[in-house]
Amino acid sequence: MNNNRYKILVIEDESNIRSFAKTILEANDYQVLTADTCGSGIMMFSSHRPDLVLLDLGLPDKDGLEFIRTIRKQQESTPVLVLSARTGETDKVEALDLGANDYITKPFGTAELMARVRAALRISQYSSNPSLMPDGKFKLHDLVIDYDRRIITIAGEEIKLTQTEYNILVLLARHTGKVLTYATIIREVWGPSDDGGVKKLQVNMANLRKKLGEKPGDNRYIINELGVGYRMCEESQE
Ligand code: CA
């Protein structure tokens, strides 16, 4: 028995989904803890310090959002993946804005669950260890961001970006694999006092993607998560 396994807390009141997730995760050598209410989830989180949380939002005692609010007060970095219903667009956005890392739409399959879990664990290690990018450059396929010189190249050709486009690209790159909501990007790029931002963001994003040579529906670098936000692709998705 390997004692060095990642510990994952599954908070879900529907027993079939809970045991499905538990079975898959255990088969992939993760250690699994489960809770079926928000309150017991918070207690399990505090006493066991899991490496990752899978969180249903519709829980019998409290809203799952309450879990995120509570744990983010104690702890910034543990990844939280929200298990959301297909129709819960507003909930998803609110959860991401409160500090959830990603969401998985129900019903989900084994491959999708495992891909999201691995990505979230990888990102959380990556951001706690910036030395993984030793030469100060971000690379994705043929795209390179040279942070020191503040230039972007694709296959060695420099791409001229405006300051805003550069800032958006760098923000997404710093959170590769993670969905950033419209509100998060607007706050980070234009500051907290900016309003009327989504349209402005979409215009900048369209220009940025055009300069990167991306056509609509082409997800080589940036994925448009409709109604939610944007995500920088991971190399491994190709
Ligand atoms: Ca539920």
Residues whose N, C-alpha, C, O or C-beta is under 5 A from the ligand:
A	BS01	CA	D13 E14 D56 G58 L59
